[in-house]
């Protein structure tokens, strides 16, 4: 096996599944760190002997890290979705993946498109709804799993009670009201986004506002303040004609994705009533992830990672990411100021990228003023992040943690108990170490970014997307 493969190791299949491996610990993890980190992301990059095309296509694999009195234990397991079972049984792609067309007849592909058949391969993140843990993506369904064994235990219809085709994977949690906030999405001649609220026990959703847009602008996440929801409507999305043509020719979401000829729009909604407050326009940009948002002196402050254009989606093909010189789109940490009355949107760059996976102290600062944003930062020439970065958005000071030849994953912030200090806690990141052909769970002091400890895994994991920590230090969610 080639050991000097660098970032390419993050895009290579790992078929081994472990049920409950006790990990050795180098250094130490804080005594107060008790609970479980769940991480979701790609696990298998080929179907039927052929490579999938886009980074969002691979079959989902869950990772679990449990922190208890005995140390750290680990498990990983593929999510047994219908897409997974079809791929293993028939060696094909069941539904239209973002970059890979289904191995189905033209009639079946057309029927899937017209009937709104979406993949159920939940490769983006994790959500706890009531007493159930779900692996989620942009889909009508979440796949329930056992938090101990990671065994897939059922399907949950996340659109039940909503007039929507699917829901977003990035869900907000109001820790005070113990409610979830999310967007439902419906496609047709117009695209409709429905803002809804759902009790944390998994009860029926309450739709608060329905917004209709010409075409199909893409939304991956949104921002929430104490009083407002801020929907960032990208200036890029789907060409319905190209999507329909692709059902016949074998094209995909990727082939139909591009500029819509409109500005980026920030739609501000009142959380209590769903009433439209303002829509502000800004030059075209593409946004996956918001760090946080809050209100100050009649202005909404929204921090997010913004890309220049649609290449943030179209350049994430596995062929490009595995190449010697990947053309990686650059995302910058950007602050938008959105006045609630009069004026226009203002944009300021807080930190030059490439950066992604923005994170704040979501438990204590979500929807409220924040000072620190944690990110995964990428050096030139790499297809994967090479550093964990902390940006002080007030002073501009930047700290970094890096280890040559390794690739840290999304930094998940876990707050220290009984503390109000914003950066009193730890960052947990799954580190890919190609020279050792393994991954390691790294624990960093969130204040200094000094390493506290690490737990080497017995094998290598593909690079993941998003995680959530659940435990006494962080009830609810640790990220949006």
One Martini backbone bead per residue (centre of mass of N, CA, C, O) as a GRO file, in nm:
protein
  480
    1UNK     BB    1   0.097   0.035   0.021
    2UNK     BB    2   0.058   0.368  -0.007
    3UNK     BB    3   0.186   0.615   0.219
    4UNK     BB    4   0.253   0.884   0.025
    5UNK     BB    5  -0.064   1.029  -0.019
    6UNK     BB    6  -0.186   1.209   0.172
    7UNK     BB    7  -0.494   1.351   0.110
    8UNK     BB    8  -0.597   1.096  -0.046
    9UNK     BB    9  -0.674   0.928   0.213
   10UNK     BB   10  -0.955   1.091   0.250
   11UNK     BB   11  -1.057   0.931  -0.044
   12UNK     BB   12  -1.065   0.643   0.102
   13UNK     BB   13  -1.176   0.348   0.168
   14UNK     BB   14  -1.348   0.203   0.466
   15UNK     BB   15  -1.460  -0.126   0.565
   16UNK     BB   16  -1.403  -0.128   0.850
   17UNK     BB   17  -1.573  -0.246   1.148
   18UNK     BB   18  -1.625  -0.122   1.481
   19UNK     BB   19  -1.783  -0.169   1.795
   20UNK     BB   20  -1.556  -0.151   2.067
   21UNK     BB   21  -1.282   0.043   2.104
   22UNK     BB   22  -1.014   0.080   2.301
   23UNK     BB   23  -0.821   0.368   2.354
   24UNK     BB   24  -0.539   0.511   2.354
   25UNK     BB   25  -0.363   0.761   2.559
   26UNK     BB   26  -0.217   1.074   2.486
   27UNK     BB   27  -0.199   1.221   2.752
   28UNK     BB   28  -0.502   1.425   2.810
   29UNK     BB   29  -0.826   1.443   2.923
   30UNK     BB   30  -1.062   1.590   3.065
   31UNK     BB   31  -1.244   1.506   3.344
   32UNK     BB   32  -1.522   1.652   3.234
   33UNK     BB   33  -1.520   1.467   2.981
   34UNK     BB   34  -1.854   1.368   2.908
   35UNK     BB   35  -1.954   1.152   2.645
   36UNK     BB   36  -2.051   1.199   2.288
   37UNK     BB   37  -1.901   1.163   1.968
   38UNK     BB   38  -2.046   1.234   1.657
   39UNK     BB   39  -1.959   1.126   1.322
   40UNK     BB   40  -1.995   1.225   0.977
   41UNK     BB   41  -1.939   1.048   0.656
   42UNK     BB   42  -1.746   0.914   0.448
   43UNK     BB   43  -1.664   0.554   0.340
   44UNK     BB   44  -1.761   0.497   0.031
   45UNK     BB   45  -1.630   0.551  -0.318
   46UNK     BB   46  -1.760   0.283  -0.436
   47UNK     BB   47  -1.955   0.130  -0.711
   48UNK     BB   48  -1.913  -0.147  -0.883
   49UNK     BB   49  -1.593  -0.049  -0.918
   50UNK     BB   50  -1.679   0.257  -0.922
   51UNK     BB   51  -1.631   0.576  -0.901
   52UNK     BB   52  -1.735   0.830  -0.764
   53UNK     BB   53  -1.762   1.184  -0.829
   54UNK     BB   54  -1.849   1.318  -0.558
   55UNK     BB   55  -1.806   1.412  -0.224
   56UNK     BB   56  -2.136   1.368  -0.171
   57UNK     BB   57  -2.168   1.046  -0.257
   58UNK     BB   58  -2.073   0.874  -0.047
   59UNK     BB   59  -2.105   0.640   0.185
   60UNK     BB   60  -2.212   0.632   0.500
   61UNK     BB   61  -2.023   0.700   0.814
   62UNK     BB   62  -2.001   0.628   1.145
   63UNK     BB   63  -1.873   0.790   1.444
   64UNK     BB   64  -1.757   0.690   1.783
   65UNK     BB   65  -1.695   0.882   2.095
   66UNK     BB   66  -1.629   0.778   2.427
   67UNK     BB   67  -1.648   0.941   2.753
   68UNK     BB   68  -1.501   0.800   3.048
   69UNK     BB   69  -1.354   0.655   3.322
   70UNK     BB   70  -1.183   0.461   3.103
   71UNK     BB   71  -1.197   0.678   2.862
   72UNK     BB   72  -1.174   0.578   2.518
   73UNK     BB   73  -1.418   0.497   2.275
   74UNK     BB   74  -1.478   0.305   1.960
   75UNK     BB   75  -1.682   0.345   1.656
   76UNK     BB   76  -1.788   0.195   1.334
   77UNK     BB   77  -2.049   0.255   1.071
   78UNK     BB   78  -2.259   0.188   0.840
   79UNK     BB   79  -2.529   0.308   0.681
   80UNK     BB   80  -2.845   0.135   0.626
   81UNK     BB   81  -2.945   0.226   0.355
   82UNK     BB   82  -3.094   0.197   0.055
   83UNK     BB   83  -2.842   0.278  -0.100
   84UNK     BB   84  -2.653   0.076   0.034
   85UNK     BB   85  -2.804  -0.190  -0.028
   86UNK     BB   86  -2.801  -0.155  -0.335
   87UNK     BB   87  -2.495  -0.140  -0.373
   88UNK     BB   88  -2.434  -0.424  -0.243
   89UNK     BB   89  -2.640  -0.595  -0.417
   90UNK     BB   90  -2.607  -0.441  -0.731
   91UNK     BB   91  -2.375  -0.232  -0.792
   92UNK     BB   92  -2.537   0.051  -0.754
   93UNK     BB   93  -2.726   0.344  -0.819
   94UNK     BB   94  -3.042   0.433  -0.709
   95UNK     BB   95  -3.004   0.745  -0.686
   96UNK     BB   96  -2.954   1.078  -0.729
   97UNK     BB   97  -2.663   1.202  -0.703
   98UNK     BB   98  -2.493   1.487  -0.722
   99UNK     BB   99  -2.260   1.333  -0.936
  100UNK     BB  100  -2.424   1.053  -0.963
  101UNK     BB  101  -2.589   0.853  -1.153
  102UNK     BB  102  -2.820   0.630  -1.193
  103UNK     BB  103  -2.856   0.268  -1.247
  104UNK     BB  104  -3.097   0.341  -1.464
  105UNK     BB  105  -3.348   0.394  -1.638
  106UNK     BB  106  -3.494   0.649  -1.798
  107UNK     BB  107  -3.773   0.608  -1.672
  108UNK     BB  108  -3.675   0.604  -1.377
  109UNK     BB  109  -3.533   0.879  -1.374
  110UNK     BB  110  -3.784   1.046  -1.441
  111UNK     BB  111  -3.956   0.951  -1.204
  112UNK     BB  112  -3.769   1.052  -0.982
  113UNK     BB  113  -3.776   1.350  -1.058
  114UNK     BB  114  -4.094   1.400  -1.066
  115UNK     BB  115  -4.135   1.265  -0.761
  116UNK     BB  116  -3.899   1.333  -0.561
  117UNK     BB  117  -3.634   1.152  -0.549
  118UNK     BB  118  -3.416   1.092  -0.281
  119UNK     BB  119  -3.159   1.043  -0.115
  120UNK     BB  120  -3.071   0.826   0.190
  121UNK     BB  121  -2.772   0.920   0.220
  122UNK     BB  122  -2.644   1.014   0.543
  123UNK     BB  123  -2.349   1.227   0.514
  124UNK     BB  124  -2.344   1.494   0.708
  125UNK     BB  125  -2.502   1.427   0.997
  126UNK     BB  126  -2.638   1.488   1.336
  127UNK     BB  127  -2.944   1.399   1.523
  128UNK     BB  128  -3.148   1.475   1.807
  129UNK     BB  129  -3.479   1.324   1.840
  130UNK     BB  130  -3.555   1.298   2.120
  131UNK     BB  131  -3.459   0.954   2.166
  132UNK     BB  132  -3.319   0.992   1.880
  133UNK     BB  133  -3.075   0.901   1.646
  134UNK     BB  134  -2.955   1.081   1.349
  135UNK     BB  135  -2.887   1.046   1.018
  136UNK     BB  136  -2.810   1.322   0.791
  137UNK     BB  137  -2.960   1.506   0.520
  138UNK     BB  138  -3.092   1.616   0.216
  139UNK     BB  139  -3.399   1.493   0.326
  140UNK     BB  140  -3.689   1.335   0.432
  141UNK     BB  141  -3.481   1.150   0.594
  142UNK     BB  142  -3.387   0.977   0.882
  143UNK     BB  143  -3.139   0.764   1.031
  144UNK     BB  144  -3.161   0.548   1.271
  145UNK     BB  145  -2.951   0.493   1.571
  146UNK     BB  146  -2.746   0.329   1.778
  147UNK     BB  147  -2.535   0.479   2.016
  148UNK     BB  148  -2.358   0.218   2.061
  149UNK     BB  149  -2.351   0.041   1.773
  150UNK     BB  150  -2.473   0.200   1.504
  151UNK     BB  151  -2.722   0.073   1.433
  152UNK     BB  152  -2.970   0.051   1.212
  153UNK     BB  153  -3.334   0.114   1.310
  154UNK     BB  154  -3.452   0.342   1.102
  155UNK     BB  155  -3.713   0.570   0.991
  156UNK     BB  156  -3.754   0.932   0.956
  157UNK     BB  157  -4.001   1.167   0.893
  158UNK     BB  158  -3.917   1.511   0.851
  159UNK     BB  159  -4.197   1.603   0.682
  160UNK     BB  160  -4.399   1.563   0.886
  161UNK     BB  161  -4.637   1.826   0.873
  162UNK     BB  162  -4.523   1.912   0.588
  163UNK     BB  163  -4.490   2.112   0.284
  164UNK     BB  164  -4.234   1.903   0.191
  165UNK     BB  165  -3.958   1.730   0.048
  166UNK     BB  166  -3.743   1.853   0.258
  167UNK     BB  167  -3.457   1.883   0.476
  168UNK     BB  168  -3.217   2.006   0.655
  169UNK     BB  169  -2.912   1.924   0.823
  170UNK     BB  170  -2.909   2.214   0.950
  171UNK     BB  171  -2.979   2.251   1.290
  172UNK     BB  172  -3.143   2.429   1.529
  173UNK     BB  173  -3.097   2.510   1.889
  174UNK     BB  174  -3.300   2.595   2.164
  175UNK     BB  175  -3.202   2.581   2.490
  176UNK     BB  176  -3.438   2.729   2.635
  177UNK     BB  177  -3.697   2.607   2.463
  178UNK     BB  178  -3.650   2.329   2.337
  179UNK     BB  179  -3.596   2.381   2.015
  180UNK     BB  180  -3.631   2.342   1.674
  181UNK     BB  181  -3.474   2.467   1.365
  182UNK     BB  182  -3.595   2.481   1.020
  183UNK     BB  183  -3.594   2.374   0.672
  184UNK     BB  184  -3.814   2.348   0.416
  185UNK     BB  185  -3.829   2.185   0.085
  186UNK     BB  186  -3.962   2.288  -0.241
  187UNK     BB  187  -4.022   2.167  -0.568
  188UNK     BB  188  -4.074   2.346  -0.888
  189UNK     BB  189  -4.148   2.624  -1.039
  190UNK     BB  190  -4.092   2.672  -0.745
  191UNK     BB  191  -3.919   2.762  -0.452
  192UNK     BB  192  -3.970   2.641  -0.114
  193UNK     BB  193  -3.933   2.792   0.208
  194UNK     BB  194  -3.974   2.649   0.541
  195UNK     BB  195  -4.023   2.773   0.846
  196UNK     BB  196  -3.957   2.573   1.146
  197UNK     BB  197  -4.088   2.426   1.448
  198UNK     BB  198  -3.959   2.190   1.705
  199UNK     BB  199  -3.975   1.986   1.943
  200UNK     BB  200  -3.738   1.798   2.113
  201UNK     BB  201  -3.941   1.537   2.130
  202UNK     BB  202  -4.061   1.520   1.817
  203UNK     BB  203  -4.288   1.675   1.746
  204UNK     BB  204  -4.482   1.873   1.588
  205UNK     BB  205  -4.468   2.100   1.351
  206UNK     BB  206  -4.426   2.465   1.295
  207UNK     BB  207  -4.527   2.675   1.058
  208UNK     BB  208  -4.422   3.024   0.985
  209UNK     BB  209  -4.288   3.027   0.682
  210UNK     BB  210  -4.324   3.107   0.322
  211UNK     BB  211  -4.085   3.095   0.054
  212UNK     BB  212  -4.065   3.224  -0.281
  213UNK     BB  213  -3.875   3.115  -0.577
  214UNK     BB  214  -3.722   3.154  -0.850
  215UNK     BB  215  -3.625   2.871  -0.914
  216UNK     BB  216  -3.315   2.708  -0.749
  217UNK     BB  217  -3.200   2.805  -0.480
  218UNK     BB  218  -2.937   2.743  -0.261
  219UNK     BB  219  -2.960   2.582   0.070
  220UNK     BB  220  -2.772   2.470   0.365
  221UNK     BB  221  -2.810   2.718   0.565
  222UNK     BB  222  -2.866   2.912   0.872
  223UNK     BB  223  -2.964   3.182   1.081
  224UNK     BB  224  -2.976   3.256   1.447
  225UNK     BB  225  -3.142   3.451   1.669
  226UNK     BB  226  -3.333   3.558   1.927
  227UNK     BB  227  -3.551   3.699   1.693
  228UNK     BB  228  -3.412   3.573   1.426
  229UNK     BB  229  -3.419   3.473   1.087
  230UNK     BB  230  -3.149   3.394   0.848
  231UNK     BB  231  -3.167   3.376   0.500
  232UNK     BB  232  -2.935   3.242   0.271
  233UNK     BB  233  -2.961   3.322  -0.069
  234UNK     BB  234  -2.825   3.199  -0.321
  235UNK     BB  235  -2.679   3.279  -0.650
  236UNK     BB  236  -2.706   2.960  -0.660
  237UNK     BB  237  -2.817   2.674  -0.872
  238UNK     BB  238  -3.082   2.534  -1.048
  239UNK     BB  239  -3.148   2.395  -1.367
  240UNK     BB  240  -3.435   2.249  -1.463
  241UNK     BB  241  -3.373   2.177  -1.758
  242UNK     BB  242  -3.102   2.033  -1.705
  243UNK     BB  243  -3.220   1.822  -1.511
  244UNK     BB  244  -3.417   1.692  -1.713
  245UNK     BB  245  -3.205   1.620  -1.925
  246UNK     BB  246  -3.030   1.439  -1.731
  247UNK     BB  247  -3.238   1.203  -1.705
  248UNK     BB  248  -3.160   1.114  -2.005
  249UNK     BB  249  -2.826   1.159  -2.025
  250UNK     BB  250  -2.688   1.145  -1.717
  251UNK     BB  251  -2.718   1.375  -1.549
  252UNK     BB  252  -2.678   1.618  -1.280
  253UNK     BB  253  -2.670   1.840  -1.035
  254UNK     BB  254  -2.387   1.938  -1.122
  255UNK     BB  255  -2.474   2.010  -1.425
  256UNK     BB  256  -2.718   2.219  -1.307
  257UNK     BB  257  -2.505   2.402  -1.172
  258UNK     BB  258  -2.533   2.769  -1.111
  259UNK     BB  259  -2.592   3.067  -1.208
  260UNK     BB  260  -2.890   3.300  -1.170
  261UNK     BB  261  -2.863   3.621  -1.197
  262UNK     BB  262  -2.838   3.696  -0.888
  263UNK     BB  263  -2.832   3.791  -0.582
  264UNK     BB  264  -2.769   3.792  -0.270
  265UNK     BB  265  -2.999   3.690  -0.004
  266UNK     BB  266  -3.141   3.840   0.294
  267UNK     BB  267  -3.379   3.686   0.500
  268UNK     BB  268  -3.590   3.834   0.742
  269UNK     BB  269  -3.733   3.675   1.034
  270UNK     BB  270  -3.973   3.635   1.265
  271UNK     BB  271  -3.983   3.398   1.514
  272UNK     BB  272  -4.274   3.441   1.643
  273UNK     BB  273  -4.439   3.482   1.339
  274UNK     BB  274  -4.279   3.485   1.042
  275UNK     BB  275  -4.233   3.759   0.960
  276UNK     BB  276  -4.140   3.987   0.736
  277UNK     BB  277  -3.877   4.227   0.751
  278UNK     BB  278  -3.626   4.169   0.543
  279UNK     BB  279  -3.446   4.235   0.229
  280UNK     BB  280  -3.109   4.177   0.137
  281UNK     BB  281  -2.847   4.272  -0.077
  282UNK     BB  282  -2.570   4.107  -0.252
  283UNK     BB  283  -2.318   3.998  -0.383
  284UNK     BB  284  -2.224   3.726  -0.518
  285UNK     BB  285  -2.244   3.413  -0.330
  286UNK     BB  286  -2.124   3.123  -0.147
  287UNK     BB  287  -2.303   2.921   0.108
  288UNK     BB  288  -2.285   2.685   0.365
  289UNK     BB  289  -2.167   2.825   0.646
  290UNK     BB  290  -2.246   2.925   0.969
  291UNK     BB  291  -2.141   3.054   1.268
  292UNK     BB  292  -2.312   3.331   1.335
  293UNK     BB  293  -2.571   3.536   1.507
  294UNK     BB  294  -2.668   3.888   1.579
  295UNK     BB  295  -2.788   4.159   1.777
  296UNK     BB  296  -2.697   4.520   1.720
  297UNK     BB  297  -2.824   4.818   1.707
  298UNK     BB  298  -3.022   4.727   1.456
  299UNK     BB  299  -2.815   4.488   1.382
  300UNK     BB  300  -2.718   4.220   1.185
  301UNK     BB  301  -2.481   3.972   1.262
  302UNK     BB  302  -2.299   3.778   1.008
  303UNK     BB  303  -2.115   3.480   1.024
  304UNK     BB  304  -1.920   3.338   0.748
  305UNK     BB  305  -1.865   3.127   0.467
  306UNK     BB  306  -1.733   3.255   0.157
  307UNK     BB  307  -1.773   3.226  -0.187
  308UNK     BB  308  -1.753   3.329  -0.512
  309UNK     BB  309  -1.881   3.053  -0.637
  310UNK     BB  310  -1.980   2.741  -0.780
  311UNK     BB  311  -1.702   2.595  -0.721
  312UNK     BB  312  -1.780   2.500  -0.432
  313UNK     BB  313  -1.917   2.252  -0.590
  314UNK     BB  314  -1.786   2.168  -0.878
  315UNK     BB  315  -1.479   2.113  -0.753
  316UNK     BB  316  -1.581   1.848  -0.567
  317UNK     BB  317  -1.430   1.636  -0.710
  318UNK     BB  318  -1.247   1.352  -0.683
  319UNK     BB  319  -1.048   1.407  -0.907
  320UNK     BB  320  -0.953   1.679  -0.798
  321UNK     BB  321  -0.889   1.601  -0.495
  322UNK     BB  322  -0.672   1.368  -0.603
  323UNK     BB  323  -0.486   1.554  -0.719
  324UNK     BB  324  -0.185   1.724  -0.741
  325UNK     BB  325  -0.368   2.003  -0.830
  326UNK     BB  326  -0.601   2.129  -0.665
  327UNK     BB  327  -0.900   2.324  -0.730
  328UNK     BB  328  -0.952   2.516  -0.467
  329UNK     BB  329  -1.184   2.676  -0.319
  330UNK     BB  330  -1.220   2.996  -0.157
  331UNK     BB  331  -1.286   3.049   0.181
  332UNK     BB  332  -1.414   3.313   0.375
  333UNK     BB  333  -1.433   3.507   0.656
  334UNK     BB  334  -1.750   3.668   0.695
  335UNK     BB  335  -1.907   3.993   0.747
  336UNK     BB  336  -2.241   4.080   0.800
  337UNK     BB  337  -2.441   4.381   0.783
  338UNK     BB  338  -2.796   4.406   0.887
  339UNK     BB  339  -3.025   4.628   0.863
  340UNK     BB  340  -3.357   4.669   0.983
  341UNK     BB  341  -3.331   4.984   0.899
  342UNK     BB  342  -3.220   5.068   0.647
  343UNK     BB  343  -2.998   5.036   0.429
  344UNK     BB  344  -2.725   4.812   0.369
  345UNK     BB  345  -2.525   4.570   0.303
  346UNK     BB  346  -2.231   4.464   0.478
  347UNK     BB  347  -1.884   4.379   0.396
  348UNK     BB  348  -1.633   4.172   0.580
  349UNK     BB  349  -1.317   4.055   0.620
  350UNK     BB  350  -1.176   3.848   0.877
  351UNK     BB  351  -1.060   3.592   0.696
  352UNK     BB  352  -0.835   3.437   0.504
  353UNK     BB  353  -0.820   3.176   0.310
  354UNK     BB  354  -0.884   2.858   0.334
  355UNK     BB  355  -1.207   2.791   0.482
  356UNK     BB  356  -1.398   2.586   0.724
  357UNK     BB  357  -1.605   2.488   0.962
  358UNK     BB  358  -1.756   2.680   1.150
  359UNK     BB  359  -1.706   2.769   1.509
  360UNK     BB  360  -1.873   2.794   1.820
  361UNK     BB  361  -2.016   2.863   2.126
  362UNK     BB  362  -2.325   2.743   2.100
  363UNK     BB  363  -2.439   2.712   2.389
  364UNK     BB  364  -2.353   3.034   2.477
  365UNK     BB  365  -2.355   3.199   2.165
  366UNK     BB  366  -2.601   3.134   2.024
  367UNK     BB  367  -2.741   3.434   1.900
  368UNK     BB  368  -2.488   3.575   2.021
  369UNK     BB  369  -2.231   3.731   2.105
  370UNK     BB  370  -1.900   3.693   1.965
  371UNK     BB  371  -1.532   3.629   1.938
  372UNK     BB  372  -1.501   3.323   1.843
  373UNK     BB  373  -1.355   3.135   1.565
  374UNK     BB  374  -1.358   2.811   1.435
  375UNK     BB  375  -1.133   2.636   1.201
  376UNK     BB  376  -1.062   2.495   0.886
  377UNK     BB  377  -0.741   2.503   0.733
  378UNK     BB  378  -0.582   2.562   0.406
  379UNK     BB  379  -0.319   2.491   0.229
  380UNK     BB  380  -0.140   2.511  -0.027
  381UNK     BB  381  -0.193   2.210  -0.226
  382UNK     BB  382  -0.451   2.118  -0.073
  383UNK     BB  383  -0.763   1.926  -0.018
  384UNK     BB  384  -0.709   1.960   0.293
  385UNK     BB  385  -0.689   2.036   0.596
  386UNK     BB  386  -0.392   2.170   0.808
  387UNK     BB  387  -0.569   2.340   1.025
  388UNK     BB  388  -0.641   2.489   1.332
  389UNK     BB  389  -0.846   2.786   1.376
  390UNK     BB  390  -0.832   3.104   1.556
  391UNK     BB  391  -1.064   3.381   1.564
  392UNK     BB  392  -1.049   3.715   1.657
  393UNK     BB  393  -1.306   3.940   1.574
  394UNK     BB  394  -1.193   4.192   1.736
  395UNK     BB  395  -0.859   4.184   1.694
  396UNK     BB  396  -0.751   3.953   1.468
  397UNK     BB  397  -0.643   3.723   1.606
  398UNK     BB  398  -0.428   3.431   1.537
  399UNK     BB  399  -0.458   3.080   1.572
  400UNK     BB  400  -0.258   2.766   1.544
  401UNK     BB  401  -0.295   2.416   1.455
  402UNK     BB  402  -0.026   2.191   1.362
  403UNK     BB  403   0.070   1.892   1.162
  404UNK     BB  404   0.276   1.754   0.973
  405UNK     BB  405   0.101   1.547   0.738
  406UNK     BB  406  -0.182   1.644   0.841
  407UNK     BB  407  -0.567   1.625   0.883
  408UNK     BB  408  -0.797   1.814   1.014
  409UNK     BB  409  -1.100   1.830   1.136
  410UNK     BB  410  -1.361   1.936   1.259
  411UNK     BB  411  -1.405   2.166   1.522
  412UNK     BB  412  -1.538   2.064   1.827
  413UNK     BB  413  -1.708   2.233   2.069
  414UNK     BB  414  -1.653   2.203   2.432
  415UNK     BB  415  -1.771   2.305   2.720
  416UNK     BB  416  -1.700   2.400   3.020
  417UNK     BB  417  -1.802   2.367   3.322
  418UNK     BB  418  -1.882   2.632   3.511
  419UNK     BB  419  -1.859   2.847   3.261
  420UNK     BB  420  -1.837   3.178   3.079
  421UNK     BB  421  -1.608   3.138   2.904
  422UNK     BB  422  -1.587   3.120   2.568
  423UNK     BB  423  -1.284   2.950   2.562
  424UNK     BB  424  -1.386   2.733   2.775
  425UNK     BB  425  -1.242   2.444   2.641
  426UNK     BB  426  -1.276   2.216   2.367
  427UNK     BB  427  -1.126   2.054   2.083
  428UNK     BB  428  -1.255   1.820   1.846
  429UNK     BB  429  -1.047   1.611   1.625
  430UNK     BB  430  -1.013   1.430   1.328
  431UNK     BB  431  -0.707   1.289   1.244
  432UNK     BB  432  -0.520   1.262   0.953
  433UNK     BB  433  -0.251   0.998   0.913
  434UNK     BB  434  -0.088   0.878   0.649
  435UNK     BB  435   0.193   0.772   0.749
  436UNK     BB  436   0.025   0.574   0.964
  437UNK     BB  437  -0.251   0.475   0.858
  438UNK     BB  438  -0.435   0.682   1.040
  439UNK     BB  439  -0.634   0.790   1.307
  440UNK     BB  440  -0.706   1.076   1.533
  441UNK     BB  441  -0.797   1.198   1.845
  442UNK     BB  442  -0.807   1.544   1.914
  443UNK     BB  443  -0.718   1.761   2.198
  444UNK     BB  444  -0.793   2.107   2.248
  445UNK     BB  445  -0.731   2.408   2.367
  446UNK     BB  446  -0.939   2.675   2.304
  447UNK     BB  447  -0.752   2.909   2.400
  448UNK     BB  448  -0.445   2.804   2.281
  449UNK     BB  449  -0.420   2.532   2.099
  450UNK     BB  450  -0.323   2.321   2.277
  451UNK     BB  451  -0.226   2.006   2.338
  452UNK     BB  452  -0.363   1.747   2.549
  453UNK     BB  453  -0.467   1.504   2.352
  454UNK     BB  454  -0.473   1.154   2.229
  455UNK     BB  455  -0.643   0.897   2.009
  456UNK     BB  456  -0.558   0.625   1.858
  457UNK     BB  457  -0.642   0.443   1.592
  458UNK     BB  458  -0.659   0.125   1.420
  459UNK     BB  459  -0.739   0.322   1.177
  460UNK     BB  460  -0.847   0.462   0.883
  461UNK     BB  461  -1.022   0.758   0.792
  462UNK     BB  462  -1.217   0.928   0.628
  463UNK     BB  463  -1.308   1.227   0.559
  464UNK     BB  464  -1.521   1.431   0.727
  465UNK     BB  465  -1.775   1.639   0.834
  466UNK     BB  466  -2.000   1.612   1.088
  467UNK     BB  467  -2.053   1.693   1.441
  468UNK     BB  468  -2.160   1.574   1.778
  469UNK     BB  469  -2.201   1.664   2.121
  470UNK     BB  470  -2.304   1.450   2.399
  471UNK     BB  471  -2.351   1.593   2.729
  472UNK     BB  472  -2.316   1.760   3.021
  473UNK     BB  473  -2.158   2.010   2.884
  474UNK     BB  474  -2.374   1.956   2.608
  475UNK     BB  475  -2.670   2.009   2.581
  476UNK     BB  476  -2.788   1.916   2.279
  477UNK     BB  477  -2.585   2.126   2.094
  478UNK     BB  478  -2.256   2.221   1.932
  479UNK     BB  479  -2.400   2.275   1.648
  480UNK     BB  480  -2.576   2.379   1.350
   0.00000   0.00000   0.00000
